[in-house]
């Protein structure tokens, strides 16, 4: 599952620019796809990025994870 493949064609600039609108969009997308397991799915995306050595993608997915697990 890659959220980036869903959004890369719809944005310009850095591949994983982290801002609130993009994080909210990613969090909503992952919640729709995975429901209650959204945080787990995002954690695996972050782990995969970390193991591949992609710091930019890792940073994006950890920010999405924090968005999903933060109590408002």
N, CA, C, O and CB atoms as a CASP TS submission, in Angstrom:
PFRMAT TS
TARGET T0000
AUTHOR 0000-0000-0000
METHOD Language model
MODEL 1
PARENT N/A
ATOM      1  N   UNK     1       0.833  -1.173   0.000  1.00  0.00           N
ATOM      2  CA  UNK     1       0.000   0.000   0.000  1.00  0.00           C
ATOM      3  C   UNK     1       0.876   1.234   0.000  1.00  0.00           C
ATOM      4  O   UNK     1       1.687   1.427   0.906  1.00  0.00           O
ATOM      5  CB  UNK     1      -0.947  -0.001   1.198  1.00  0.00           C
ATOM      6  N   UNK     2       0.719   2.060  -0.999  1.00  0.00           N
ATOM      7  CA  UNK     2       1.481   3.289  -0.982  1.00  0.00           C
ATOM      8  C   UNK     2       0.553   4.450  -1.239  1.00  0.00           C
ATOM      9  O   UNK     2      -0.032   4.575  -2.314  1.00  0.00           O
ATOM     10  CB  UNK     2       2.612   3.256  -2.015  1.00  0.00           C
ATOM     11  N   UNK     3       0.429   5.284  -0.252  1.00  0.00           N
ATOM     12  CA  UNK     3      -0.350   6.501  -0.396  1.00  0.00           C
ATOM     13  C   UNK     3       0.303   7.405  -1.426  1.00  0.00           C
ATOM     14  O   UNK     3      -0.376   8.139  -2.144  1.00  0.00           O
ATOM     15  CB  UNK     3      -0.492   7.227   0.953  1.00  0.00           C
ATOM     16  N   UNK     4       1.617   7.346  -1.490  1.00  0.00           N
ATOM     17  CA  UNK     4       2.327   8.221  -2.416  1.00  0.00           C
ATOM     18  C   UNK     4       1.928   7.959  -3.860  1.00  0.00           C
ATOM     19  O   UNK     4       1.845   8.901  -4.648  1.00  0.00           O
ATOM     20  CB  UNK     4       3.823   8.047  -2.257  1.00  0.00           C
ATOM     21  N   UNK     5       1.680   6.717  -4.227  1.00  0.00           N
ATOM     22  CA  UNK     5       1.277   6.421  -5.596  1.00  0.00           C
ATOM     23  C   UNK     5      -0.084   7.026  -5.899  1.00  0.00           C
ATOM     24  O   UNK     5      -0.399   7.310  -7.055  1.00  0.00           O
ATOM     25  CB  UNK     5       1.250   4.910  -5.834  1.00  0.00           C
ATOM     26  N   UNK     6      -0.887   7.221  -4.872  1.00  0.00           N
ATOM     27  CA  UNK     6      -2.199   7.839  -5.017  1.00  0.00           C
ATOM     28  C   UNK     6      -2.079   9.352  -5.203  1.00  0.00           C
ATOM     29  O   UNK     6      -2.847   9.939  -5.964  1.00  0.00           O
ATOM     30  CB  UNK     6      -3.071   7.524  -3.799  1.00  0.00           C
ATOM     31  N   UNK     7      -1.131   9.988  -4.522  1.00  0.00           N
ATOM     32  CA  UNK     7      -1.064  11.444  -4.515  1.00  0.00           C
ATOM     33  C   UNK     7       0.041  12.051  -5.364  1.00  0.00           C
ATOM     34  O   UNK     7      -0.024  13.242  -5.668  1.00  0.00           O
ATOM     35  CB  UNK     7      -0.900  11.906  -3.139  1.00  0.00           C
ATOM     36  N   UNK     8       1.035  11.301  -5.753  1.00  0.00           N
ATOM     37  CA  UNK     8       2.175  11.876  -6.466  1.00  0.00           C
ATOM     38  C   UNK     8       1.726  12.577  -7.739  1.00  0.00           C
ATOM     39  O   UNK     8       2.243  13.647  -8.062  1.00  0.00           O
ATOM     40  CB  UNK     8       3.201  10.791  -6.799  1.00  0.00           C
ATOM     41  N   UNK     9       0.803  12.017  -8.451  1.00  0.00           N
ATOM     42  CA  UNK     9       0.363  12.617  -9.705  1.00  0.00           C
ATOM     43  C   UNK     9      -0.475  13.874  -9.487  1.00  0.00           C
ATOM     44  O   UNK     9      -0.695  14.640 -10.425  1.00  0.00           O
ATOM     45  CB  UNK     9      -0.428  11.609 -10.505  1.00  0.00           C
ATOM     46  N   UNK    10      -0.942  14.092  -8.264  1.00  0.00           N
ATOM     47  CA  UNK    10      -1.838  15.204  -7.974  1.00  0.00           C
ATOM     48  C   UNK    10      -1.148  16.364  -7.281  1.00  0.00           C
ATOM     49  O   UNK    10      -1.822  17.309  -6.872  1.00  0.00           O
ATOM     50  CB  UNK    10      -2.972  14.731  -7.131  1.00  0.00           C
ATOM     51  N   UNK    11       0.141  16.329  -7.138  1.00  0.00           N
ATOM     52  CA  UNK    11       0.827  17.417  -6.456  1.00  0.00           C
ATOM     53  C   UNK    11       2.142  17.725  -7.147  1.00  0.00           C
ATOM     54  O   UNK    11       2.683  16.911  -7.895  1.00  0.00           O
ATOM     55  CB  UNK    11       1.065  17.071  -4.984  1.00  0.00           C
ATOM     56  N   UNK    12       2.637  18.913  -6.878  1.00  0.00           N
ATOM     57  CA  UNK    12       3.930  19.315  -7.420  1.00  0.00           C
ATOM     58  C   UNK    12       4.886  19.521  -6.274  1.00  0.00           C
ATOM     59  O   UNK    12       4.474  19.633  -5.119  1.00  0.00           O
ATOM     60  CB  UNK    12       3.814  20.598  -8.279  1.00  0.00           C
ATOM     61  N   UNK    13       6.149  19.571  -6.591  1.00  0.00           N
ATOM     62  CA  UNK    13       7.136  19.807  -5.554  1.00  0.00           C
ATOM     63  C   UNK    13       7.678  18.502  -5.023  1.00  0.00           C
ATOM     64  O   UNK    13       7.567  17.461  -5.671  1.00  0.00           O
ATOM     65  CB  UNK    13       6.543  20.625  -4.426  1.00  0.00           C
ATOM     66  N   UNK    14       8.274  18.559  -3.820  1.00  0.00           N
ATOM     67  CA  UNK    14       8.866  17.356  -3.245  1.00  0.00           C
ATOM     68  C   UNK    14       7.838  16.228  -3.132  1.00  0.00           C
ATOM     69  O   UNK    14       6.651  16.459  -2.898  1.00  0.00           O
ATOM     70  CB  UNK    14       9.459  17.667  -1.870  1.00  0.00           C
ATOM     71  N   UNK    15       8.319  15.042  -3.299  1.00  0.00           N
ATOM     72  CA  UNK    15       7.450  13.871  -3.315  1.00  0.00           C
ATOM     73  C   UNK    15       6.634  13.721  -2.042  1.00  0.00           C
ATOM     74  O   UNK    15       5.458  13.362  -2.111  1.00  0.00           O
ATOM     75  CB  UNK    15       8.268  12.635  -3.532  1.00  0.00           C
ATOM     76  N   UNK    16       7.216  13.982  -0.893  1.00  0.00           N
ATOM     77  CA  UNK    16       6.524  13.785   0.378  1.00  0.00           C
ATOM     78  C   UNK    16       6.506  15.061   1.209  1.00  0.00           C
ATOM     79  O   UNK    16       6.829  15.025   2.396  1.00  0.00           O
ATOM     80  CB  UNK    16       7.181  12.660   1.167  1.00  0.00           C
ATOM     81  N   UNK    17       6.141  16.169   0.614  1.00  0.00           N
ATOM     82  CA  UNK    17       6.064  17.416   1.362  1.00  0.00           C
ATOM     83  C   UNK    17       5.070  17.229   2.508  1.00  0.00           C
ATOM     84  O   UNK    17       3.919  16.852   2.289  1.00  0.00           O
ATOM     85  CB  UNK    17       5.643  18.607   0.437  1.00  0.00           C
ATOM     86  N   UNK    18       5.524  17.494   3.715  1.00  0.00           N
ATOM     87  CA  UNK    18       4.693  17.281   4.895  1.00  0.00           C
ATOM     88  C   UNK    18       4.067  18.603   5.302  1.00  0.00           C
ATOM     89  O   UNK    18       4.764  19.544   5.681  1.00  0.00           O
ATOM     90  CB  UNK    18       5.519  16.678   6.064  1.00  0.00           C
ATOM     91  N   UNK    19       2.748  18.662   5.220  1.00  0.00           N
ATOM     92  CA  UNK    19       1.987  19.784   5.737  1.00  0.00           C
ATOM     93  C   UNK    19       0.673  19.241   6.285  1.00  0.00           C
ATOM     94  O   UNK    19       0.319  18.092   6.021  1.00  0.00           O
ATOM     95  CB  UNK    19       1.743  20.867   4.635  1.00  0.00           C
ATOM     96  N   UNK    20      -0.045  20.052   7.038  1.00  0.00           N
ATOM     97  CA  UNK    20      -1.256  19.558   7.697  1.00  0.00           C
ATOM     98  C   UNK    20      -2.310  19.056   6.723  1.00  0.00           C
ATOM     99  O   UNK    20      -2.943  18.030   6.971  1.00  0.00           O
ATOM    100  CB  UNK    20      -1.847  20.642   8.547  1.00  0.00           C
ATOM    101  N   UNK    21      -2.501  19.755   5.635  1.00  0.00           N
ATOM    102  CA  UNK    21      -3.515  19.331   4.667  1.00  0.00           C
ATOM    103  C   UNK    21      -3.171  17.965   4.080  1.00  0.00           C
ATOM    104  O   UNK    21      -4.035  17.100   3.940  1.00  0.00           O
ATOM    105  CB  UNK    21      -3.652  20.370   3.542  1.00  0.00           C
ATOM    106  N   UNK    22      -1.914  17.791   3.744  1.00  0.00           N
ATOM    107  CA  UNK    22      -1.491  16.515   3.163  1.00  0.00           C
ATOM    108  C   UNK    22      -1.560  15.384   4.197  1.00  0.00           C
ATOM    109  O   UNK    22      -1.967  14.269   3.871  1.00  0.00           O
ATOM    110  CB  UNK    22      -0.063  16.633   2.604  1.00  0.00           C
ATOM    111  N   UNK    23      -1.162  15.673   5.444  1.00  0.00           N
ATOM    112  CA  UNK    23      -1.239  14.657   6.493  1.00  0.00           C
ATOM    113  C   UNK    23      -2.680  14.273   6.775  1.00  0.00           C
ATOM    114  O   UNK    23      -2.985  13.093   6.949  1.00  0.00           O
ATOM    115  CB  UNK    23      -0.572  15.156   7.772  1.00  0.00           C
ATOM    116  N   UNK    24      -3.575  15.264   6.822  1.00  0.00           N
ATOM    117  CA  UNK    24      -4.991  14.968   7.044  1.00  0.00           C
ATOM    118  C   UNK    24      -5.562  14.129   5.911  1.00  0.00           C
ATOM    119  O   UNK    24      -6.334  13.200   6.150  1.00  0.00           O
ATOM    120  CB  UNK    24      -5.790  16.262   7.189  1.00  0.00           C
ATOM    121  N   UNK    25      -5.188  14.453   4.684  1.00  0.00           N
ATOM    122  CA  UNK    25      -5.639  13.696   3.525  1.00  0.00           C
ATOM    123  C   UNK    25      -5.134  12.251   3.584  1.00  0.00           C
ATOM    124  O   UNK    25      -5.884  11.311   3.320  1.00  0.00           O
ATOM    125  CB  UNK    25      -5.166  14.372   2.232  1.00  0.00           C
ATOM    126  N   UNK    26      -3.873  12.090   3.928  1.00  0.00           N
ATOM    127  CA  UNK    26      -3.297  10.748   4.036  1.00  0.00           C
ATOM    128  C   UNK    26      -3.972   9.965   5.152  1.00  0.00           C
ATOM    129  O   UNK    26      -4.305   8.794   4.975  1.00  0.00           O
ATOM    130  CB  UNK    26      -1.780  10.827   4.284  1.00  0.00           C
ATOM    131  N   UNK    27      -4.175  10.602   6.301  1.00  0.00           N
ATOM    132  CA  UNK    27      -4.809   9.923   7.429  1.00  0.00           C
ATOM    133  C   UNK    27      -6.231   9.497   7.071  1.00  0.00           C
ATOM    134  O   UNK    27      -6.645   8.383   7.391  1.00  0.00           O
ATOM    135  CB  UNK    27      -4.821  10.836   8.668  1.00  0.00           C
ATOM    136  N   UNK    28      -6.977  10.378   6.410  1.00  0.00           N
ATOM    137  CA  UNK    28      -8.346  10.037   6.001  1.00  0.00           C
ATOM    138  C   UNK    28      -8.360   8.879   5.007  1.00  0.00           C
ATOM    139  O   UNK    28      -9.190   7.976   5.104  1.00  0.00           O
ATOM    140  CB  UNK    28      -9.037  11.259   5.386  1.00  0.00           C
ATOM    141  N   UNK    29      -7.431   8.917   4.050  1.00  0.00           N
ATOM    142  CA  UNK    29      -7.344   7.860   3.050  1.00  0.00           C
ATOM    143  C   UNK    29      -7.049   6.501   3.706  1.00  0.00           C
ATOM    144  O   UNK    29      -7.693   5.497   3.401  1.00  0.00           O
ATOM    145  CB  UNK    29      -6.258   8.199   2.013  1.00  0.00           C
ATOM    146  N   UNK    30      -6.074   6.493   4.601  1.00  0.00           N
ATOM    147  CA  UNK    30      -5.689   5.242   5.259  1.00  0.00           C
ATOM    148  C   UNK    30      -6.823   4.739   6.155  1.00  0.00           C
ATOM    149  O   UNK    30      -7.065   3.533   6.216  1.00  0.00           O
ATOM    150  CB  UNK    30      -4.396   5.439   6.087  1.00  0.00           C
ATOM    151  N   UNK    31      -7.515   5.636   6.845  1.00  0.00           N
ATOM    152  CA  UNK    31      -8.657   5.217   7.673  1.00  0.00           C
ATOM    153  C   UNK    31      -9.749   4.576   6.820  1.00  0.00           C
ATOM    154  O   UNK    31     -10.349   3.578   7.220  1.00  0.00           O
ATOM    155  CB  UNK    31      -9.233   6.419   8.445  1.00  0.00           C
ATOM    156  N   UNK    32     -10.005   5.153   5.640  1.00  0.00           N
ATOM    157  CA  UNK    32     -11.029   4.593   4.751  1.00  0.00           C
ATOM    158  C   UNK    32     -10.655   3.194   4.272  1.00  0.00           C
ATOM    159  O   UNK    32     -11.513   2.318   4.163  1.00  0.00           O
ATOM    160  CB  UNK    32     -11.244   5.511   3.547  1.00  0.00           C
ATOM    161  N   UNK    33      -9.393   2.993   3.993  1.00  0.00           N
ATOM    162  CA  UNK    33      -8.944   1.703   3.468  1.00  0.00           C
ATOM    163  C   UNK    33      -8.808   0.650   4.567  1.00  0.00           C
ATOM    164  O   UNK    33      -9.228  -0.491   4.378  1.00  0.00           O
ATOM    165  CB  UNK    33      -7.614   1.868   2.748  1.00  0.00           C
ATOM    166  N   UNK    34      -8.225   1.017   5.718  1.00  0.00           N
ATOM    167  CA  UNK    34      -7.881   0.032   6.745  1.00  0.00           C
ATOM    168  C   UNK    34      -8.720   0.101   8.017  1.00  0.00           C
ATOM    169  O   UNK    34      -8.597  -0.772   8.876  1.00  0.00           O
ATOM    170  CB  UNK    34      -6.460   0.193   7.110  1.00  0.00           C
ATOM    171  N   UNK    35      -9.563   1.107   8.155  1.00  0.00           N
ATOM    172  CA  UNK    35     -10.424   1.202   9.328  1.00  0.00           C
ATOM    173  C   UNK    35      -9.633   1.293  10.622  1.00  0.00           C
ATOM    174  O   UNK    35      -8.736   2.125  10.755  1.00  0.00           O
ATOM    175  CB  UNK    35     -11.351   0.017   9.385  1.00  0.00           C
ATOM    176  N   UNK    36      -9.966   0.441  11.565  1.00  0.00           N
ATOM    177  CA  UNK    36      -9.323   0.459  12.877  1.00  0.00           C
ATOM    178  C   UNK    36      -7.851   0.067  12.829  1.00  0.00           C
ATOM    179  O   UNK    36      -7.111   0.356  13.769  1.00  0.00           O
ATOM    180  CB  UNK    36     -10.052  -0.462  13.810  1.00  0.00           C
ATOM    181  N   UNK    37      -7.423  -0.568  11.784  1.00  0.00           N
ATOM    182  CA  UNK    37      -6.029  -1.000  11.644  1.00  0.00           C
ATOM    183  C   UNK    37      -5.173   0.019  10.892  1.00  0.00           C
ATOM    184  O   UNK    37      -4.065  -0.304  10.467  1.00  0.00           O
ATOM    185  CB  UNK    37      -5.972  -2.338  10.928  1.00  0.00           C
ATOM    186  N   UNK    38      -5.672   1.242  10.724  1.00  0.00           N
ATOM    187  CA  UNK    38      -4.964   2.265   9.954  1.00  0.00           C
ATOM    188  C   UNK    38      -3.580   2.563  10.525  1.00  0.00           C
ATOM    189  O   UNK    38      -2.605   2.637   9.778  1.00  0.00           O
ATOM    190  CB  UNK    38      -5.785   3.542   9.909  1.00  0.00           C
ATOM    191  N   UNK    39      -3.489   2.733  11.839  1.00  0.00           N
ATOM    192  CA  UNK    39      -2.188   3.048  12.448  1.00  0.00           C
ATOM    193  C   UNK    39      -1.189   1.916  12.232  1.00  0.00           C
ATOM    194  O   UNK    39      -0.005   2.167  12.008  1.00  0.00           O
ATOM    195  CB  UNK    39      -2.351   3.322  13.953  1.00  0.00           C
ATOM    196  N   UNK    40      -1.653   0.690  12.296  1.00  0.00           N
ATOM    197  CA  UNK    40      -0.780  -0.458  12.068  1.00  0.00           C
ATOM    198  C   UNK    40      -0.277  -0.475  10.622  1.00  0.00           C
ATOM    199  O   UNK    40       0.901  -0.730  10.374  1.00  0.00           O
ATOM    200  CB  UNK    40      -1.522  -1.770  12.393  1.00  0.00           C
ATOM    201  N   UNK    41      -1.162  -0.206   9.681  1.00  0.00           N
ATOM    202  CA  UNK    41      -0.778  -0.185   8.270  1.00  0.00           C
ATOM    203  C   UNK    41       0.260   0.902   8.004  1.00  0.00           C
ATOM    204  O   UNK    41       1.227   0.684   7.274  1.00  0.00           O
ATOM    205  CB  UNK    41      -2.011   0.033   7.381  1.00  0.00           C
ATOM    206  N   UNK    42       0.051   2.069   8.600  1.00  0.00           N
ATOM    207  CA  UNK    42       0.988   3.176   8.411  1.00  0.00           C
ATOM    208  C   UNK    42       2.334   2.861   9.071  1.00  0.00           C
ATOM    209  O   UNK    42       3.386   3.218   8.542  1.00  0.00           O
ATOM    210  CB  UNK    42       0.402   4.484   8.987  1.00  0.00           C
ATOM    211  N   UNK    43       2.298   2.197  10.218  1.00  0.00           N
ATOM    212  CA  UNK    43       3.545   1.812  10.882  1.00  0.00           C
ATOM    213  C   UNK    43       4.365   0.880   9.987  1.00  0.00           C
ATOM    214  O   UNK    43       5.588   0.995   9.919  1.00  0.00           O
ATOM    215  CB  UNK    43       3.249   1.128  12.236  1.00  0.00           C
ATOM    216  N   UNK    44       3.689  -0.034   9.306  1.00  0.00           N
ATOM    217  CA  UNK    44       4.406  -0.921   8.385  1.00  0.00           C
ATOM    218  C   UNK    44       4.959  -0.152   7.186  1.00  0.00           C
ATOM    219  O   UNK    44       6.045  -0.472   6.703  1.00  0.00           O
ATOM    220  CB  UNK    44       3.482  -2.045   7.902  1.00  0.00           C
ATOM    221  N   UNK    45       4.239   0.849   6.700  1.00  0.00           N
ATOM    222  CA  UNK    45       4.755   1.685   5.607  1.00  0.00           C
ATOM    223  C   UNK    45       6.013   2.421   6.052  1.00  0.00           C
ATOM    224  O   UNK    45       6.992   2.506   5.311  1.00  0.00           O
ATOM    225  CB  UNK    45       3.683   2.697   5.136  1.00  0.00           C
ATOM    226  N   UNK    46       5.974   2.955   7.278  1.00  0.00           N
ATOM    227  CA  UNK    46       7.149   3.658   7.812  1.00  0.00           C
ATOM    228  C   UNK    46       8.317   2.708   7.986  1.00  0.00           C
ATOM    229  O   UNK    46       9.452   3.050   7.656  1.00  0.00           O
ATOM    230  CB  UNK    46       6.818   4.328   9.151  1.00  0.00           C
ATOM    231  N   UNK    47       8.050   1.520   8.499  1.00  0.00           N
ATOM    232  CA  UNK    47       9.106   0.531   8.681  1.00  0.00           C
ATOM    233  C   UNK    47       9.721   0.142   7.341  1.00  0.00           C
ATOM    234  O   UNK    47      10.941   0.029   7.221  1.00  0.00           O
ATOM    235  CB  UNK    47       8.560  -0.710   9.393  1.00  0.00           C
ATOM    236  N   UNK    48       8.884  -0.061   6.346  1.00  0.00           N
ATOM    237  CA  UNK    48       9.371  -0.408   5.016  1.00  0.00           C
ATOM    238  C   UNK    48      10.266   0.703   4.456  1.00  0.00           C
ATOM    239  O   UNK    48      11.326   0.433   3.891  1.00  0.00           O
ATOM    240  CB  UNK    48       8.190  -0.673   4.067  1.00  0.00           C
ATOM    241  N   UNK    49       9.831   1.939   4.618  1.00  0.00           N
ATOM    242  CA  UNK    49      10.637   3.063   4.136  1.00  0.00           C
ATOM    243  C   UNK    49      11.971   3.137   4.871  1.00  0.00           C
ATOM    244  O   UNK    49      13.009   3.407   4.266  1.00  0.00           O
ATOM    245  CB  UNK    49       9.870   4.381   4.303  1.00  0.00           C
ATOM    246  N   UNK    50      11.936   2.900   6.164  1.00  0.00           N
ATOM    247  CA  UNK    50      13.170   2.948   6.967  1.00  0.00           C
ATOM    248  C   UNK    50      14.147   1.863   6.514  1.00  0.00           C
ATOM    249  O   UNK    50      15.345   2.114   6.380  1.00  0.00           O
ATOM    250  CB  UNK    50      12.847   2.778   8.474  1.00  0.00           C
ATOM    251  N   UNK    51      13.628   0.659   6.281  1.00  0.00           N
ATOM    252  CA  UNK    51      14.482  -0.447   5.854  1.00  0.00           C
ATOM    253  C   UNK    51      15.050  -0.227   4.461  1.00  0.00           C
ATOM    254  O   UNK    51      16.129  -0.726   4.143  1.00  0.00           O
ATOM    255  CB  UNK    51      13.707  -1.746   5.889  1.00  0.00           C
ATOM    256  N   UNK    52      14.327   0.520   3.626  1.00  0.00           N
ATOM    257  CA  UNK    52      14.816   0.833   2.286  1.00  0.00           C
ATOM    258  C   UNK    52      15.760   2.027   2.289  1.00  0.00           C
ATOM    259  O   UNK    52      16.381   2.331   1.271  1.00  0.00           O
ATOM    260  CB  UNK    52      13.650   1.103   1.355  1.00  0.00           C
ATOM    261  N   UNK    53      15.871   2.705   3.426  1.00  0.00           N
ATOM    262  CA  UNK    53      16.768   3.841   3.524  1.00  0.00           C
ATOM    263  C   UNK    53      16.210   5.132   2.951  1.00  0.00           C
ATOM    264  O   UNK    53      16.970   6.055   2.660  1.00  0.00           O
ATOM    265  CB  UNK    53      18.031   3.521   2.845  1.00  0.00           C
ATOM    266  N   UNK    54      14.900   5.214   2.784  1.00  0.00           N
ATOM    267  CA  UNK    54      14.259   6.406   2.234  1.00  0.00           C
ATOM    268  C   UNK    54      13.811   7.311   3.382  1.00  0.00           C
ATOM    269  O   UNK    54      12.701   7.171   3.896  1.00  0.00           O
ATOM    270  CB  UNK    54      13.051   6.022   1.327  1.00  0.00           C
ATOM    271  N   UNK    55      14.680   8.235   3.777  1.00  0.00           N
ATOM    272  CA  UNK    55      14.417   9.091   4.934  1.00  0.00           C
ATOM    273  C   UNK    55      13.220  10.006   4.722  1.00  0.00           C
ATOM    274  O   UNK    55      12.471  10.272   5.663  1.00  0.00           O
ATOM    275  CB  UNK    55      15.638   9.923   5.249  1.00  0.00           C
ATOM    276  N   UNK    56      13.031  10.488   3.505  1.00  0.00           N
ATOM    277  CA  UNK    56      11.908  11.391   3.221  1.00  0.00           C
ATOM    278  C   UNK    56      10.568  10.670   3.369  1.00  0.00           C
ATOM    279  O   UNK    56       9.636  11.202   3.973  1.00  0.00           O
ATOM    280  CB  UNK    56      12.036  11.975   1.802  1.00  0.00           C
ATOM    281  N   UNK    57      10.477   9.471   2.824  1.00  0.00           N
ATOM    282  CA  UNK    57       9.250   8.689   2.944  1.00  0.00           C
ATOM    283  C   UNK    57       9.024   8.269   4.389  1.00  0.00           C
ATOM    284  O   UNK    57       7.892   8.297   4.873  1.00  0.00           O
ATOM    285  CB  UNK    57       9.304   7.453   2.034  1.00  0.00           C
ATOM    286  N   UNK    58      10.083   7.882   5.079  1.00  0.00           N
ATOM    287  CA  UNK    58       9.978   7.511   6.497  1.00  0.00           C
ATOM    288  C   UNK    58       9.430   8.677   7.310  1.00  0.00           C
ATOM    289  O   UNK    58       8.555   8.485   8.154  1.00  0.00           O
ATOM    290  CB  UNK    58      11.353   7.073   7.052  1.00  0.00           C
ATOM    291  N   UNK    59       9.927   9.865   7.069  1.00  0.00           N
ATOM    292  CA  UNK    59       9.462  11.053   7.779  1.00  0.00           C
ATOM    293  C   UNK    59       7.976  11.303   7.517  1.00  0.00           C
ATOM    294  O   UNK    59       7.224  11.636   8.433  1.00  0.00           O
ATOM    295  CB  UNK    59      10.287  12.279   7.360  1.00  0.00           C
ATOM    296  N   UNK    60       7.564  11.139   6.269  1.00  0.00           N
ATOM    297  CA  UNK    60       6.156  11.327   5.920  1.00  0.00           C
ATOM    298  C   UNK    60       5.264  10.340   6.663  1.00  0.00           C
ATOM    299  O   UNK    60       4.268  10.734   7.271  1.00  0.00           O
ATOM    300  CB  UNK    60       5.958  11.175   4.412  1.00  0.00           C
ATOM    301  N   UNK    61       5.619   9.058   6.614  1.00  0.00           N
ATOM    302  CA  UNK    61       4.768   8.043   7.246  1.00  0.00           C
ATOM    303  C   UNK    61       4.768   8.155   8.763  1.00  0.00           C
ATOM    304  O   UNK    61       3.746   7.872   9.388  1.00  0.00           O
ATOM    305  CB  UNK    61       5.224   6.654   6.839  1.00  0.00           C
ATOM    306  N   UNK    62       5.863   8.553   9.373  1.00  0.00           N
ATOM    307  CA  UNK    62       5.848   8.740  10.827  1.00  0.00           C
ATOM    308  C   UNK    62       4.975   9.928  11.194  1.00  0.00           C
ATOM    309  O   UNK    62       4.315   9.906  12.232  1.00  0.00           O
ATOM    310  CB  UNK    62       7.278   8.940  11.369  1.00  0.00           C
ATOM    311  N   UNK    63       4.958  10.967  10.364  1.00  0.00           N
ATOM    312  CA  UNK    63       4.069  12.107  10.622  1.00  0.00           C
ATOM    313  C   UNK    63       2.604  11.691  10.494  1.00  0.00           C
ATOM    314  O   UNK    63       1.767  12.129  11.284  1.00  0.00           O
ATOM    315  CB  UNK    63       4.379  13.266   9.649  1.00  0.00           C
ATOM    316  N   UNK    64       2.288  10.852   9.510  1.00  0.00           N
ATOM    317  CA  UNK    64       0.921  10.342   9.364  1.00  0.00           C
ATOM    318  C   UNK    64       0.562   9.472  10.567  1.00  0.00           C
ATOM    319  O   UNK    64      -0.552   9.557  11.085  1.00  0.00           O
ATOM    320  CB  UNK    64       0.771   9.534   8.045  1.00  0.00           C
ATOM    321  N   UNK    65       1.501   8.637  11.011  1.00  0.00           N
ATOM    322  CA  UNK    65       1.264   7.794  12.181  1.00  0.00           C
ATOM    323  C   UNK    65       0.944   8.645  13.418  1.00  0.00           C
ATOM    324  O   UNK    65       0.019   8.337  14.170  1.00  0.00           O
ATOM    325  CB  UNK    65       2.491   6.904  12.452  1.00  0.00           C
ATOM    326  N   UNK    66       1.714   9.708  13.616  1.00  0.00           N
ATOM    327  CA  UNK    66       1.462  10.594  14.753  1.00  0.00           C
ATOM    328  C   UNK    66       0.088  11.233  14.637  1.00  0.00           C
ATOM    329  O   UNK    66      -0.612  11.388  15.638  1.00  0.00           O
ATOM    330  CB  UNK    66       2.544  11.680  14.846  1.00  0.00           C
ATOM    331  N   UNK    67      -0.306  11.606  13.421  1.00  0.00           N
ATOM    332  CA  UNK    67      -1.630  12.205  13.195  1.00  0.00           C
ATOM    333  C   UNK    67      -2.731  11.211  13.551  1.00  0.00           C
ATOM    334  O   UNK    67      -3.746  11.584  14.139  1.00  0.00           O
ATOM    335  CB  UNK    67      -1.781  12.663  11.724  1.00  0.00           C
ATOM    336  N   UNK    68      -2.529   9.953  13.194  1.00  0.00           N
ATOM    337  CA  UNK    68      -3.540   8.925  13.451  1.00  0.00           C
ATOM    338  C   UNK    68      -3.638   8.557  14.939  1.00  0.00           C
ATOM    339  O   UNK    68      -4.712   8.187  15.415  1.00  0.00           O
ATOM    340  CB  UNK    68      -3.225   7.678  12.635  1.00  0.00           C
ATOM    341  N   UNK    69      -2.544   8.656  15.660  1.00  0.00           N
ATOM    342  CA  UNK    69      -2.538   8.193  17.045  1.00  0.00           C
ATOM    343  C   UNK    69      -2.643   9.298  18.077  1.00  0.00           C
ATOM    344  O   UNK    69      -2.669   9.022  19.277  1.00  0.00           O
ATOM    345  CB  UNK    69      -1.309   7.421  17.297  1.00  0.00           C
ATOM    346  N   UNK    70      -2.703  10.548  17.630  1.00  0.00           N
ATOM    347  CA  UNK    70      -2.826  11.664  18.553  1.00  0.00           C
ATOM    348  C   UNK    70      -4.289  11.875  18.915  1.00  0.00           C
ATOM    349  O   UNK    70      -5.159  11.935  18.046  1.00  0.00           O
ATOM    350  CB  UNK    70      -2.227  12.944  17.945  1.00  0.00           C
ATOM    351  N   UNK    71      -4.541  11.987  20.206  1.00  0.00           N
ATOM    352  CA  UNK    71      -5.900  12.239  20.680  1.00  0.00           C
ATOM    353  C   UNK    71      -6.151  13.742  20.636  1.00  0.00           C
ATOM    354  O   UNK    71      -5.385  14.524  21.198  1.00  0.00           O
ATOM    355  CB  UNK    71      -6.114  11.674  22.125  1.00  0.00           C
ATOM    356  N   UNK    72      -7.208  14.131  19.980  1.00  0.00           N
ATOM    357  CA  UNK    72      -7.525  15.570  19.866  1.00  0.00           C
ATOM    358  C   UNK    72      -8.275  16.055  21.066  1.00  0.00           C
ATOM    359  O   UNK    72      -8.622  17.234  21.142  1.00  0.00           O
ATOM    360  CB  UNK    72      -8.339  15.853  18.614  1.00  0.00           C
TER
END
